[in-house]
Amino acid sequence: MAARDAGGRMRPPLIFLFFSILLFIVASFFFSAPRSTVVPEGFSDDGRTLVASSCDYSDGSWIRGPRSVAPRYDSSCKEIYKGWNCISGGKANARALLQWRWKPSGCDLPPLDPVHFFRLFRNTNIGKAVVWLSDKDHFTPHKNGGQPAQVGGKLESLGYKQGYQVDVDVPEQTWAEAPFFHDILVINTGHWWWAPSKFDPLRSPLLFFEKGMPVIPPLPPHIGFGITLKHMVSYVEKRMKPDGKIFFCSQSPRHFEGGDWNHGGSCRRVQPLLQEQVEDLFSLEKNGTNVEARLINQHLFKALNGSRFHILDITHMSEFRADAHPSTTGGKKHEDCMHWCLPGLTDSWNDLLMAHLKSV
């Protein structure tokens, strides 16, 4: 499903670019690399999984490597949306982004080996699904040209004239069949749940429906989000193949400083943040501009507890990377401190996915 930027233009979801770039890397190496390759730790040469030691990949730090690091793909890749192509767009530190490598505290995170990836997952269906809430809403919301829909009945009697209908128990049709088909499925959700500029609690609230009827009294977004996640978990688990692997990708953080995206917020840093700077931006106690990632993760982790889902935790490792957003690249009206430069940080997400695939 496509999202919209602040100017109302359609943008592909970030997770779509994540998998598009992954497949581009894999394909380009598969057809160009020699057949002899080093088998990653944790696998045998016939693709069988060996015993893998457990590791908390979310606990670590960014290590800077040599200046001459070759990119896994270059800025000519046609899968990269122009506004996120920071090398072609002339971002000052775009090439320096390639030098940084995430190093977990108790282990290593090797780069994805594309040739081995193809060999290991031959005849395997790997896909993505987005539990998305945007102008087209979510688990299945109703829409009216991207504008709040008119309401009536009980909601009208409570003073609501319009709002975004969110059916918490109905899957969005763009991904409803995904669990039946895929052997490996990665699911994520978007930033819109905590978006007061979009879903004004009075003028354009989120109105949650269950079994086709409005939930009365109306729910605040965070409660509705939790209920939606529970329905999603149940729906996917009942339909996923018995030996299928399900991942939920944690929230990708934003790095607006000095205000939100529509109030002069910017991201002009050229180095990863220090730990204390991370807490200044994301601490729930300080309730700053960028706390939504941790807030969403709280509800996400609670809903997934005890389920078949494995958490692909990209949040903390990404919180350090205030330097890795497009910012003013591409001449945007507002600085882009939500999406990521490509190539860049998100390539480490691919490494993380591969590490989890070999240990589950």
RACOR-V396052 format. One record per pair of residues at least 6 apart in sequence whose ideal C-beta (glycine too) atoms are under 8 Angstrom apart, sorted by the first residue. I is the first residue (numbers start at 0). GAP is how many residues later the second one is. D is the distance in Angstrom with one decimal. If there is no record, write none. Layout:
# RACOR-V396052
I,GAP,D
I,GAP,D
This chain:
# RACOR-V396052
0,12,6.5
0,129,5.8
0,131,5.0
0,133,7.1
0,135,5.9
0,171,6.9
0,173,5.2
1,8,4.5
1,9,6.5
1,10,5.9
1,11,7.1
1,132,7.9
1,134,7.7
2,7,7.4
2,8,5.1
2,9,7.4
2,10,5.6
2,129,7.3
2,131,4.7
2,132,7.7
2,187,6.6
3,6,5.9
3,7,6.4
3,130,6.4
3,131,5.1
3,142,7.4
4,6,5.2
4,331,8.0
5,255,6.0
5,256,6.4
5,327,7.1
5,328,5.2
6,326,6.2
7,138,7.8
10,70,7.1
10,328,8.0
11,69,6.7
12,117,5.1
12,119,6.6
12,177,7.1
13,238,6.3
13,325,6.0
13,326,7.2
13,332,7.7
14,113,5.3
14,115,5.9
14,171,7.2
14,173,5.0
14,234,6.6
15,112,6.8
15,114,7.8
16,62,6.9
16,63,7.4
16,64,6.7
16,67,7.2
16,325,6.8
16,329,7.4
17,110,7.6
17,328,5.6
17,331,6.1
17,332,7.4
18,107,7.9
18,108,7.9
18,109,5.2
18,167,7.6
19,59,4.3
20,52,6.9
20,56,7.1
20,58,5.9
20,59,7.3
20,321,6.2
20,322,7.8
20,325,6.9
20,326,7.2
20,329,7.5
21,90,7.7
21,328,4.9
21,331,7.8
23,49,5.8
23,53,5.7
23,55,5.3
24,47,5.1
24,48,5.6
24,87,7.1
24,89,5.5
24,322,7.7
24,325,7.2
25,86,7.9
25,88,4.0
25,91,5.3
25,92,5.9
26,87,7.6
27,45,6.5
27,86,7.4
28,85,3.5
28,86,5.7
29,84,5.9
29,85,5.8
29,88,5.0
32,81,7.2
32,82,5.2
34,80,7.8
36,76,6.3
36,78,4.8
36,79,6.0
37,75,7.1
38,6,5.0
38,77,6.4
39,70,5.8
39,73,5.5
39,76,5.9
39,314,7.7
39,318,7.2
40,69,6.9
41,7,6.8
41,8,5.7
41,9,7.9
41,10,4.2
41,316,4.5
41,317,7.0
42,6,6.3
42,7,6.3
42,73,7.1
42,77,6.8
42,315,6.1
43,6,5.8
46,72,6.0
46,73,4.7
48,309,5.8
48,310,8.0
51,306,5.6
51,307,4.1
52,54,6.7
53,305,7.2
54,49,5.7
54,51,5.5
54,52,3.8
54,300,7.6
55,48,6.8
55,49,7.3
55,50,6.5
56,45,8.0
56,47,4.9
56,50,7.6
56,52,6.1
56,256,7.1
56,260,7.6
56,295,5.8
56,298,6.2
56,299,7.8
57,46,7.9
57,255,4.4
57,257,7.4
57,258,4.7
57,259,6.3
58,45,6.3
58,46,4.8
58,47,7.3
58,257,7.5
59,42,5.8
59,43,5.2
59,44,4.0
59,45,5.1
59,49,7.7
59,257,6.7
60,41,7.8
60,42,6.0
60,44,7.6
60,259,7.7
61,38,4.9
61,39,7.1
61,40,6.0
61,41,7.4
61,210,4.7
61,255,7.9
61,258,5.7
61,259,7.4
62,37,7.2
62,38,5.2
62,39,7.7
62,40,4.7
63,35,5.3
63,36,5.8
63,37,7.8
64,34,5.0
64,35,7.3
64,36,5.6
65,33,7.0
66,32,6.4
68,29,4.9
68,30,5.2
70,27,5.3
70,272,4.8
71,39,7.5
71,271,6.2
71,275,5.8
72,270,6.0
73,13,7.5
73,269,7.6
74,10,5.4
74,12,3.9
74,13,4.4
74,268,7.7
76,265,7.6
79,262,4.7
80,261,8.0
81,6,7.6
81,7,7.4
81,248,6.0
82,6,7.4
82,243,5.8
82,246,6.6
82,247,4.1
82,249,6.6
82,253,6.5
82,256,7.4
83,242,5.5
83,245,7.8
83,252,7.9
83,255,5.5
83,256,6.7
83,257,6.1
83,258,5.0
84,244,7.7
84,245,8.0
84,256,7.8
84,257,6.4
85,8,3.8
85,11,7.3
85,240,5.7
85,243,5.1
85,255,3.6
85,256,7.4
85,258,7.0
86,7,4.4
86,8,6.4
86,254,7.9
86,256,7.6
88,237,7.0
88,240,3.7
88,241,5.1
89,239,7.0
90,235,6.8
90,236,6.8
90,238,4.7
90,250,6.5
91,178,6.6
92,177,4.4
92,230,6.0
93,235,7.9
93,247,6.1
93,250,7.9
95,174,7.2
96,226,7.1
96,227,5.5
96,244,5.8
96,246,7.2
96,247,4.5
96,248,7.1
97,245,6.1
97,246,7.4
99,172,6.6
99,221,7.8
99,245,8.0
100,8,7.8
100,247,7.5
101,7,5.7
101,215,5.2
101,246,4.9
101,249,7.5
101,250,7.9
102,6,7.0
108,239,7.3
108,242,5.3
108,243,6.7
108,246,5.9
109,241,6.9
109,245,7.6
110,240,5.6
111,238,5.0
111,239,5.2
111,241,7.9
111,242,4.7
112,241,8.0
116,237,6.6
120,63,7.6
120,236,7.9
123,59,4.8
123,60,6.4
124,56,5.8
124,57,4.6
124,58,5.0
124,59,7.3
125,56,6.5
125,57,6.9
125,58,4.5
125,59,7.8
125,60,7.8
126,51,5.5
126,54,7.1
126,55,4.2
126,57,7.5
126,58,5.7
126,59,7.5
127,57,7.4
127,58,5.1
127,59,7.3
127,60,7.6
128,46,3.6
128,49,4.6
128,56,6.3
128,57,7.6
128,58,4.8
129,44,7.8
129,45,6.7
129,57,7.3
129,58,6.1
129,59,7.0
129,60,7.0
130,7,6.5
130,8,6.1
130,41,7.7
130,56,6.0
130,57,7.1
130,58,4.3
130,97,7.4
130,98,7.6
130,101,5.5
131,6,5.4
131,40,6.9
131,57,6.7
131,58,5.1
131,60,7.8
132,8,7.3
132,33,7.2
132,56,7.1
132,57,5.8
132,59,4.2
132,60,5.8
132,73,7.9
133,56,6.1
133,58,5.4
134,8,7.2
134,11,4.1
135,7,5.4
135,10,7.3
136,6,5.8
136,27,5.7
136,28,7.3
136,29,5.9
137,28,5.8
137,34,6.5
137,51,8.0
137,54,7.9
137,90,7.2
138,27,6.8
138,28,6.5
138,29,6.0
138,30,7.6
138,31,6.4
138,32,6.1
138,33,6.1
138,89,5.0
138,92,6.7
138,93,6.2
139,27,4.7
139,30,4.0
139,31,6.4
139,32,4.9
139,33,7.1
140,23,5.8
140,24,5.4
140,25,4.6
140,26,6.5
141,7,5.6
141,23,4.4
141,25,7.5
142,6,7.0
142,21,8.0
143,6,7.5
147,14,4.1
147,15,5.4
147,16,5.7
147,55,7.8
147,56,4.3
148,13,6.4
148,14,7.1
148,15,7.0
148,16,5.8
149,11,7.3
149,12,5.4
150,9,5.2
150,10,6.8
150,11,6.1
150,12,5.7
150,14,7.6
150,56,6.5
150,63,7.8
152,61,7.3
153,60,5.9
153,62,5.6
154,8,7.4
154,52,6.2
154,59,5.2
154,61,8.0
154,63,7.2
157,58,7.7
157,59,7.7
157,60,7.2
159,45,6.9
159,47,6.7
159,58,7.4
161,41,7.8
161,42,6.6
162,41,6.1
162,42,4.6
162,43,6.8
162,44,4.1
163,35,6.3
163,40,6.5
163,41,7.3
163,42,5.3
163,43,6.5
164,42,5.4
164,44,5.7
165,40,5.6
165,41,6.8
165,42,5.2
165,43,6.7
165,58,6.4
165,62,7.1
166,42,4.8
166,43,7.4
166,45,7.5
167,40,5.5
167,41,6.9
167,42,5.4
167,47,7.8
167,56,6.5
167,59,5.1
167,60,4.5
167,63,5.4
168,41,5.5
168,42,6.6
168,62,4.7
170,61,7.4
170,64,5.7
177,7,5.9
178,6,6.3
178,56,7.6
178,57,4.9
178,60,3.9
178,61,4.4
178,62,7.9
178,65,7.5
178,67,7.9
179,59,5.6
181,58,8.0
181,59,7.9
181,62,6.8
182,58,6.3
182,60,7.6
182,61,5.4
182,62,7.1
183,60,6.9
183,61,4.8
183,62,8.0
183,63,7.6
183,173,7.1
184,51,7.3
184,55,6.8
184,59,6.7
184,60,7.4
184,61,5.2
184,62,7.1
185,61,4.6
185,62,7.7
185,63,5.8
185,126,6.6
185,167,7.1
186,45,7.6
186,49,7.1
186,59,7.2
186,60,7.0
186,61,5.1
186,62,7.0
186,122,7.9
187,60,6.8
187,61,4.0
187,62,8.0
187,63,7.9
187,64,8.0
188,62,7.6
188,107,7.1
188,111,7.5
190,60,7.7
190,63,7.2
190,101,6.4
190,147,6.7
191,6,6.2
191,7,7.2
192,28,5.6
192,29,7.5
192,32,5.1
192,99,7.6
192,103,6.1
193,27,6.9
193,28,7.9
193,98,4.0
193,101,6.2
193,102,7.0
196,63,7.3
196,65,6.1
197,6,7.4
198,6,6.2
198,7,5.2
198,22,7.0
204,13,7.1
205,15,5.3
205,18,6.2
206,7,6.1
206,11,6.1
207,6,7.3
207,7,4.7
207,10,7.0
207,11,4.9
207,16,4.2
207,19,7.1
207,20,7.8
208,6,6.7
209,17,7.7
214,9,7.6
218,8,7.3
221,73,7.2
221,77,6.4
224,71,7.5
224,74,5.5
225,73,4.8
225,76,6.9
225,77,6.1
228,70,6.4
228,71,6.5
228,74,3.6
228,75,7.6
229,73,5.5
231,71,7.9
232,70,5.9
232,71,6.5
232,74,5.1
232,76,6.7
235,10,6.2
235,73,7.9
236,9,7.5
236,70,6.4
236,71,5.3
239,6,5.8
239,68,7.1
244,65,6.9
244,112,7.1
244,115,5.8
245,62,5.6
245,63,5.0
245,64,6.8
246,62,6.8
246,63,5.0
246,64,7.3
246,65,4.7
246,106,7.2
246,109,6.9
247,52,6.6
247,56,5.9
247,61,4.9
247,62,7.6
247,63,5.9
247,64,6.8
248,63,4.5
248,65,6.1
248,100,7.7
249,43,7.9
249,47,5.3
249,50,6.5
249,61,6.1
249,62,6.7
249,63,4.8
249,64,5.6
249,65,4.5
250,41,7.4
250,42,4.0
250,43,7.7
250,45,4.6
250,46,5.4
250,49,7.3
250,64,5.5
251,41,7.0
251,62,6.4
251,63,7.3
251,66,6.1
251,86,7.7
251,88,7.7
252,29,6.7
252,37,6.2
252,40,4.1
252,62,6.0
252,65,5.4
252,66,5.0
253,7,8.0
253,35,7.7
253,36,5.0
253,38,7.3
253,39,7.1
253,83,5.6
253,84,4.6
254,12,4.6
254,14,7.7
254,26,6.7
254,35,6.4
254,66,7.7
254,67,4.0
254,70,6.0
254,82,4.8
255,9,3.2
255,10,7.1
255,11,6.6
255,33,5.0
255,34,6.2
255,79,7.8
255,81,4.8
256,8,6.4
256,9,6.0
256,10,6.5
256,24,7.3
256,32,7.7
256,65,7.6
256,80,7.9
257,6,5.8
257,7,5.7
257,8,5.8
258,6,4.3
258,30,7.0
259,29,5.3
260,73,5.2
260,74,7.4
260,76,7.0
260,77,7.2
261,72,6.5
264,24,6.5
264,69,7.8
264,70,6.6
264,72,6.2
265,61,7.0
265,69,4.8
265,71,6.9
266,55,5.6
266,56,7.9
266,58,4.8
266,60,5.1
266,68,6.1
266,70,3.7
267,59,6.1
268,53,4.5
268,54,4.6
269,53,5.3
270,52,5.6
271,48,4.4
271,49,5.6
271,50,7.2
271,51,5.9
272,8,7.2
272,46,7.3
272,47,4.9
272,48,7.6
272,49,5.2
276,45,7.9
277,41,4.9
277,42,5.9
279,6,7.1
279,8,7.5
280,7,6.1
280,8,7.8
280,9,5.1
280,38,7.3
280,41,7.5
281,6,7.2
281,8,5.7
281,9,6.1
281,11,6.8
281,12,5.8
281,37,5.6
282,8,7.3
283,7,5.6
283,10,5.6
283,11,6.9
292,22,5.5
292,26,7.5
293,21,7.3
296,18,5.9
299,11,7.9
300,10,7.0
303,7,6.4
309,46,6.1
309,50,5.4
311,37,7.6
311,40,6.3
311,41,6.1
311,44,6.2
312,39,7.9
313,35,5.2
313,38,6.6
316,31,6.8
316,35,7.7
317,27,6.1
320,19,7.8
320,24,5.0
321,15,7.8
323,16,5.6
323,17,5.5
323,20,5.0
323,21,4.4
324,10,7.9
324,11,6.0
324,12,4.8
324,13,7.1
324,14,6.7
324,15,6.2
324,16,6.8
325,6,7.6
325,10,4.4
325,13,6.1
325,14,7.6
325,15,5.7
326,8,5.1
326,9,6.4
326,10,6.7
327,7,5.7
328,7,7.4
328,12,7.4
329,6,7.9
339,6,5.2
